[in-house]
Amino acid sequence: MKQTIDNFAKDLGKEVYESVHLASKLKTEKRVDILWNDFEDPDLLRRTAGLVKQHTLEHLDQYLEQAEASFKRNGAEVHWAIDGDEANQHVVDIMKRHGARKMVKSKSMVSEETHLVPYLEKNDMEAVETDLGEYIVQIDHDHPSHIVTPIIHKNRKQIGKSFEREGLGEYTEDPKSLTGMARRHLRQKYLEADVGLTGANFVLADTGQVVLVTNEGNARFSMAAPRVHIVMVGIEKLIPSRSDLPLYLSLLARSATGQALTVYTQLIGGPKAPNQPDGPEAMHVIFLDNGRSQILESNCSEILRCIRCGACLNVCPVYRQASGHAYRSVYPGPVGAVLSPLLKGDQFPELADLPKASSLCGACNEVCPVNIPIPDLLLRLRNKGKKEHAPRAKIATPDFKMWSWAASNPGAWKTGMSFGHAMNVVPHALMNLAPPGKAWLGSRDLPKFQGGAFRKWARQQQKQKGKIK
């Protein structure tokens, strides 16, 4: 049986549910507080950021050419990759050219997308994740369950056991001690590495600079000691100029973690200059397509505005109930429900159920710092799935023809409402008598019917006012 979000959420462990739900809730609350305290009209900022990103996407060919020329002018080499395998092979070729065998990696969702670490291991190369969350995911042979906080599904007990198992130190649940263990272990890796790899939060087309925003400082360490710096980035990460950057920095940290600004904000425009004592001697930028060109041509191109803040995950009721692993892809939550099936290309039906895993409440659009109309995109993908005969749930959707007829006939509607309280009993009977009803209600709770009295109340009010006899 296919592991859909419904049955995944049903079997989710209590510890995982509590970790995901609490962390998501706190981030959403912090985001609201800081945005409305710091800005008079945050929605205006969101709409403006969305328009700038949409403009960039609509002229992406021009900005990519400009970015390539800018990077080359700064002394960096630029590579282009159609898909994940080509991007990974570029990394291997670069490492071989520089005689490198060991890599330290900063957090990069696009390298998760291409499965870079296993690819390097197959080529007898070592790659160590240096972001604390990503490192824990790596040693646990796990997968990130959140775009910003990869181990949102884990607690201190689980991390303490993992560090003890790996020989990093004695078991403890103290966050400061656990961080110290990771720091001591990873700093030696930085010194041993030949190559440092990062992603990019933004790429500035006019100046040829990569923008990295982090809280741990591991990205700086990943570039300081190694001789070579490799950047792997999706082609959609461009923004036109440095003057646009403050707008996105103002929105990104507040949306992602409720901070006014992340601890480290770095702009890297090339390898070290001749008068600089430290830094990488070579810089390579790999621009990855991997289906993004096809998305750009589709009716869902707005999803490429995404700046990977994770705000839509934090506010989403489905994500809070199911966690990131339920989405079966690198990108979970509402953004993943749109982006992941599209990135599949011809294999779209494999993840065509994801757009249906939404209440369409619209909260994801309301918190998106670049104003992506995610609910509209989900509906477009549902329609795409239907047209392409994607696999559907085995339980048929109830026929709404009878409901439509009743809602169009006042007498029938009034009669039906008088029996509304029976709905508090009938579903339980269906669970015992009808297999389809039992299957449908097995993972759903119908709200208790509390209506049926409005017409009576309205009639009494009119009588009291003398409007009717």
C-alpha positions in Angstrom: 0.0 0.0 0.0 1.3 3.5 -0.9 2.4 5.4 2.2 0.1 8.4 1.9 0.1 11.4 4.3 -3.1 10.1 5.9 -1.8 6.7 7.0 1.6 8.1 7.8 0.1 10.7 10.2 -2.1 8.0 11.8 1.0 6.0 12.8 3.2 9.0 13.8 4.9 8.5 17.2 3.8 10.7 20.0 7.3 12.2 20.5 7.6 13.1 16.9 4.1 14.7 16.8 4.8 16.8 19.9 8.2 18.0 18.7 6.9 19.0 15.3 3.7 20.6 16.6 5.3 22.6 19.4 8.2 23.9 17.3 6.0 24.9 14.4 3.5 26.7 16.6 6.2 28.7 18.4 7.8 29.8 15.1 4.5 30.9 13.7 3.8 33.0 16.8 7.3 34.6 16.8 6.9 35.4 13.1 3.7 37.3 13.7 5.0 39.3 16.7 8.2 40.5 15.1 6.8 41.3 11.6 4.0 43.4 13.0 6.1 45.1 15.6 8.9 46.0 13.2 6.9 47.0 10.1 3.8 49.2 9.6 2.6 47.1 6.7 4.2 43.7 6.4 1.8 42.7 3.6 3.1 45.5 1.4 6.6 44.1 1.8 5.4 40.6 1.0 3.6 41.7 -2.2 6.6 43.8 -3.3 9.0 40.9 -2.7 6.7 38.7 -4.7 6.6 41.1 -7.6 10.4 41.4 -7.7 10.9 37.7 -7.7 8.2 37.2 -10.4 9.9 39.8 -12.6 13.2 38.0 -12.1 11.6 34.7 -13.2 10.0 36.2 -16.2 13.4 37.5 -17.3 15.5 34.6 -15.9 17.5 34.0 -19.1 18.8 37.6 -19.0 19.7 37.5 -15.3 21.4 34.2 -15.6 23.6 35.5 -18.4 24.4 38.6 -16.3 25.2 36.5 -13.2 27.5 34.2 -15.2 29.4 37.2 -16.5 29.6 38.8 -13.1 30.9 35.6 -11.4 33.6 35.2 -14.2 34.6 38.8 -13.7 35.1 38.0 -10.0 37.3 35.0 -10.8 34.8 32.2 -10.2 34.1 29.4 -12.6 30.4 28.8 -13.6 29.0 25.4 -14.5 25.5 24.4 -15.8 23.6 21.3 -14.9 20.5 20.0 -16.5 19.7 17.5 -13.8 20.9 16.2 -10.4 23.3 13.6 -11.8 25.1 16.2 -14.0 25.4 18.6 -11.0 26.8 15.8 -8.8 29.3 14.8 -11.6 30.4 18.5 -11.8 31.3 18.3 -8.1 33.2 15.0 -8.5 35.1 16.4 -11.6 36.0 19.6 -9.7 37.3 17.6 -6.7 39.4 15.4 -8.9 40.8 18.4 -10.8 42.0 19.8 -7.5 43.2 16.5 -6.1 40.5 16.6 -3.3 39.0 13.7 -1.4 37.3 15.3 1.6 34.5 17.8 1.7 32.7 19.7 4.4 29.2 20.8 3.5 27.1 23.7 4.7 23.3 23.2 4.7 22.0 23.0 1.2 18.5 21.8 0.2 19.5 21.5 -3.5 22.3 19.1 -2.6 19.6 17.0 -0.8 17.6 17.2 -4.0 20.5 15.8 -6.0 21.5 13.2 -3.4 25.0 14.5 -3.5 26.4 12.8 -0.4 25.7 9.2 -1.5 26.9 10.1 -5.0 30.3 11.2 -3.5 30.5 8.2 -1.3 30.1 6.0 -4.4 33.1 7.8 -5.8 35.2 7.1 -2.7 34.9 10.7 -1.5 34.0 11.8 2.0 31.4 14.5 2.6 30.5 15.7 6.2 27.4 17.8 6.9 28.4 20.7 9.2 25.0 22.2 10.0 24.2 20.7 13.4 20.7 19.4 12.3 22.0 18.1 9.0 24.9 16.3 10.8 22.5 14.6 13.1 20.4 13.5 10.1 23.5 12.2 8.4 24.7 10.1 11.3 21.2 8.7 11.9 20.8 7.8 8.2 17.7 9.9 8.3 16.2 12.6 6.1 15.5 16.3 6.9 11.8 16.9 7.8 11.8 20.7 7.6 13.4 23.1 5.2 15.0 25.3 7.9 15.2 23.0 10.9 16.1 19.5 9.6 15.6 17.7 12.9 12.3 19.4 14.0 11.1 15.8 14.5 13.8 14.9 17.0 14.2 15.8 20.7 17.2 16.0 23.0 16.9 12.4 24.2 17.2 11.1 20.7 20.2 13.4 19.9 22.0 12.4 23.1 21.7 8.7 22.2 22.9 9.4 18.7 26.0 11.3 19.9 26.8 8.6 22.5 26.5 5.9 19.8 28.9 7.8 17.5 31.4 8.2 20.3 31.2 12.0 20.6 30.7 11.8 24.3 28.8 10.4 27.3 25.0 10.6 27.1 23.5 13.9 28.0 20.3 15.9 27.3 21.9 19.2 27.9 21.8 21.3 24.7 25.0 23.2 25.5 26.9 20.0 26.1 25.6 18.4 22.9 26.6 21.4 20.9 30.0 21.3 22.4 30.5 17.7 21.4 29.5 18.5 17.8 31.8 21.5 17.7 34.9 19.6 18.8 34.2 16.8 16.3 33.4 19.1 13.3 36.3 21.5 13.8 38.8 18.8 13.0 36.8 18.0 9.8 37.1 21.6 8.7 40.9 21.5 9.0 41.1 18.2 7.1 38.8 19.1 4.2 40.0 20.0 0.7 36.7 21.4 -0.4 33.8 23.3 1.2 30.4 23.2 -0.4 27.5 25.6 0.2 24.2 26.4 -1.2 22.9 30.0 -1.6 19.9 31.8 -0.2 20.2 34.4 -3.0 22.4 35.1 -6.0 23.0 38.7 -6.9 23.0 39.0 -10.7 24.6 42.4 -11.0 27.5 41.8 -8.6 28.0 38.1 -9.0 27.8 37.3 -5.3 26.3 34.5 -3.4 24.4 35.4 -0.3 24.4 33.0 2.7 22.4 33.6 5.9 23.1 31.2 8.8 22.9 31.1 12.5 25.7 28.6 13.3 28.7 30.0 11.5 29.4 26.6 9.9 29.2 28.1 6.4 32.1 30.4 7.2 34.2 27.5 8.5 33.3 25.5 5.4 34.9 28.2 3.3 37.8 29.3 5.5 40.1 26.4 5.6 39.5 24.3 2.4 41.3 25.3 -0.8 38.2 25.1 -3.0 34.7 26.5 -2.5 31.8 25.0 -4.5 28.4 26.6 -4.7 25.4 24.4 -5.8 22.3 26.5 -6.4 19.0 26.3 -8.2 18.6 28.7 -11.2 15.6 30.3 -9.5 17.6 31.8 -6.6 18.6 34.9 -8.5 17.5 38.5 -7.6 18.4 41.4 -9.8 20.7 43.5 -7.7 22.3 44.2 -4.3 19.8 47.0 -3.8 17.0 44.3 -3.7 18.7 42.3 -1.0 17.6 44.3 2.1 14.0 43.6 1.3 14.5 39.8 1.3 16.8 39.8 4.3 14.1 41.7 6.3 11.5 39.1 5.4 13.6 35.8 5.4 14.8 35.7 9.0 11.5 37.0 10.4 9.5 34.4 8.5 11.8 31.5 9.1 12.9 31.8 12.8 11.3 35.0 14.1 14.7 36.8 14.1 15.2 40.4 12.9 18.3 39.1 11.1 20.3 35.8 11.2 23.5 35.8 13.1 25.7 35.6 10.0 25.0 37.2 6.6 27.7 36.7 4.0 28.2 37.9 0.5 30.8 35.9 -1.4 31.9 37.0 -4.9 34.8 34.8 -5.8 38.0 33.2 -4.5 40.4 35.1 -2.2 42.2 38.0 -3.7 46.0 38.0 -4.0 46.3 40.3 -1.0 44.1 38.2 1.3 45.9 35.7 3.5 43.1 33.2 3.9 40.2 31.8 2.0 39.6 29.4 -0.9 41.9 29.6 -3.9 39.2 28.6 -6.3 35.4 29.1 -6.5 33.0 27.1 -8.6 29.3 27.9 -9.0 27.0 25.2 -10.3 23.6 26.4 -11.5 21.1 23.5 -11.4 17.9 23.3 -13.6 16.5 19.8 -12.7 13.0 20.5 -14.0 12.9 24.2 -13.1 12.7 25.3 -16.7 9.6 23.2 -17.2 8.0 24.6 -14.0 8.7 28.1 -15.4 6.7 27.3 -18.5 3.8 25.8 -16.5 0.9 27.5 -14.9 2.6 27.0 -11.5 5.7 29.1 -12.1 5.0 31.2 -9.0 6.3 28.4 -6.8 9.8 29.3 -8.0 9.6 32.5 -6.0 10.1 30.5 -2.9 13.0 31.6 -0.7 12.9 28.5 1.5 11.9 30.2 4.8 9.6 27.3 6.0 6.9 29.6 7.2 4.2 27.8 5.2 5.3 24.5 6.9 5.1 26.0 10.4 1.5 27.3 9.9 0.1 24.3 8.0 -2.3 22.1 10.0 -1.5 19.1 7.7 2.3 19.5 8.2 1.9 19.8 12.0 -0.1 16.6 12.1 2.0 14.6 9.7 5.6 16.0 9.9 7.9 16.3 6.9 8.7 12.7 6.2 5.0 12.1 5.2 5.7 14.1 2.0 8.2 11.5 0.7 10.4 14.2 -0.9 13.1 16.7 -0.1 10.6 19.6 0.1 7.7 19.0 2.6 4.7 21.1 3.6 2.6 23.3 1.3 5.6 24.4 -0.8 6.6 20.8 -1.2 3.1 19.7 -2.1 3.4 22.0 -5.1 7.1 21.9 -5.9 7.8 18.2 -5.4 5.3 16.8 -7.9 6.4 19.4 -10.5 10.1 18.5 -10.1 9.1 14.9 -10.9 8.3 15.9 -14.4 7.1 12.8 -16.3 6.9 10.9 -13.0 4.4 13.5 -11.7 1.8 10.8 -10.8 4.1 9.4 -8.1 3.5 12.4 -5.9 0.2 13.6 -7.4 -1.5 12.9 -4.1 0.4 15.6 -2.3 -1.7 18.6 -3.6 -4.7 16.8 -2.1 -3.1 16.9 1.4 -4.4 20.3 2.1 -7.4 21.9 3.8 -7.0 24.9 1.4 -7.3 27.2 4.4 -5.0 29.7 2.8 -2.7 30.2 5.8 0.3 29.2 3.7 -0.3 32.1 1.3 -0.9 34.6 4.2 2.5 33.9 5.7 4.5 33.5 2.5 7.2 36.3 2.4 7.0 36.4 -1.4 3.2 36.1 -1.6 3.0 32.7 -3.5 -0.7 31.8 -4.1 -0.1 28.2 -2.9 -3.8 27.3 -2.5 -4.4 28.3 -6.2 -1.4 26.2 -7.3 -2.6 23.2 -5.3 -6.0 23.4 -7.2 -4.2 23.6 -10.5 -2.1 20.5 -9.7 -5.2 18.6 -8.5 -6.7 19.4 -11.9 -3.5 18.3 -13.6 -3.6 15.0 -11.7 -7.2 14.4 -12.8 -6.4 15.1 -16.4 -3.3 12.9 -16.4 -5.1 10.0 -14.7 -2.9 10.1 -11.7 -3.6 7.3 -9.1 -6.5 8.2 -6.9 -7.5 7.2 -3.4 -9.3 3.9 -3.3 -12.2 5.4 -1.3 -14.5 7.3 -3.7 -15.3 10.9 -3.0 -19.0 11.2 -1.9 -21.4 12.2 -4.7 -22.5 15.8 -4.2 -25.4 15.8 -6.7 -27.9 15.1 -3.9 -26.4 17.8 -1.7 -26.5 20.3 -4.7 -30.2 19.5 -5.2 -31.1 19.9 -1.6 -29.2 23.2 -1.3 -31.2 24.5 -4.2 -34.6 23.6 -2.8 -35.5 25.5 0.4 -38.2 23.0 1.5 -35.9 20.0 1.1 -33.0 21.9 2.9 -35.3 22.8 5.8 -36.5 19.2 6.1 -32.9 17.9 6.0 -31.7 20.3 8.6 -34.4 19.0 11.0 -32.7 15.6 10.9 -29.2 17.1 11.3 -28.6 15.8 14.8 -28.9 12.3 13.4 -25.4 12.9 12.0 -24.0 12.6 15.5 -25.1 8.9 15.4 -25.2 7.8 11.8 -21.4 8.0 11.1 -20.7 5.6 13.9 -23.3 3.2 12.5 -21.7 3.4 9.1 -18.3 2.4 10.6 -19.8 -0.9 11.7 -22.0 -1.5 8.7 -20.4 -0.2 5.6 -16.7 -0.9 4.8 -16.3 2.3 2.7 -17.6 4.4 5.6 -15.4 2.7 8.1 -12.4 3.2 5.9 -13.2 6.9 5.3 -14.0 7.7 8.9 -11.2 5.6 10.3 -8.8 8.5 10.0 -11.2 11.4 10.1 -13.4 12.9 12.9 -16.6 14.7 11.8 -17.4 17.7 13.9 -20.4 17.4 16.1 -23.6 18.7 14.6 -24.9 21.7 16.6 -27.1 23.5 14.2 -30.8 23.2 13.3 -32.1 25.9 15.6 -31.4 29.1 13.6 -34.8 29.2 11.8 -36.6 28.7 15.1 -34.5 31.4 16.8 -35.1 33.8 13.9 -38.9 33.2 13.9 -39.0 33.9 17.7 -37.1 37.1 17.1 -39.5 38.2 14.5 -42.5 37.4 16.7 -41.1 39.5 19.5 -40.6 42.5 17.1 -44.2 42.0 15.9 -43.1 41.4 12.3 -45.1 38.2 12.1 -48.1 36.8 13.9 
